[in-house]
């Protein structure tokens, strides 16, 4: 087997693995930020559930879009907390993944 092909496959695998770790870190950081900023335990539980649903749907752009908007609409009163995460989250929206 050509060593260039092996290297390309390894590089591609490493890149996908790094991307998955970075994506998990975004959702983990969002959970931590919500936990430290949202005082209502009922609202926190609801928001964390929505974050989990977003994370599970990230591979399916249309489903992610639905989950993202559900999260945003529910997190409206804490927009100052979640807004910094938007750039990392919107990459999963269908319009952003068209070139992928």
N, C-alpha and C positions, 0 to 999 in steps of 0.2 A: 504494500500500500504506500502511496505517495506521502512523504512526511509533511508536505504542505497541506494536504487534505486533513491529516490528523491534527496538525496545529490549528487549522481553521475551525475544525469541529470543537477542539478544546477551547479555543478563544471564544467561540460562539456560546458554548456551554457556560463558561466562566462569566461572560457578559450577562446571560440570562439569569444566572444565579445571583450576581451582584444586583441586578435590577429587581429581582424578587425580594432581596434583603432590604434594599432601599424603600421599596413599596411598603413592606411590613413595618419598617421604621416610621414611615409617615403616619400610618394608621395607629401605631403604638404611641407616638408622640401626641397625636390628636386625642387619644383616650386619656393620656396622662394630663393634658392641659384641661380637658373637660372635668376630670376628677378633681383638679385643684381649684377650678373656677366656678363650678356649678354647685350651689349650696343645697338645692332641693334634691333629695335622694330619688324621688319619683322621676323628675325630669332627667337627672343624670342617668338613671337606668334606661330610660327611653332613648336618650341620645346615644348611649353606648350600644344599645341594640341596633340603632340605625347605622352606626359606624361599622359594626360587625357585618351587617347586611351589605353595606357598600363594599367592604373588603372582599366578601365572598363573590360579589358581582363584578369585580374589576376586570375579569377576563371577557366579560360579555358587555360590550359598550352600551347597547340599548337598555339592558337591565341596570347597569351602573348609573346611567342617566336618570332613570326613574328613582333609584335609591338615593342618588345625590340630591335631587330636588326635594325628596321627602325629608332628608336630613336638614337641608338648608332651611326649608320652611319651618321645621320644628325648632331649629337653633336660632331663629330670628332674634330673640331677646338676648342672645349671647354672640351676636355677630362679631363684636370686637375680639372675641376669643377664637372664633373659628376662621375668620377671614384670612389670617396669615397662612392657613393650610390650603386655601383655594388653588394657588398655582400648582401645587403638587397633586391635587385631586382632579383638576380639570383635564389632565392628560389622559384620563380614562374615558372621557366623554367621546361619543362617536365622531364628532367633527374633528377632534384632535388626533384620532387614531386612523383616519382615512389613509394617511401616507405610510402607515406601519405595515 
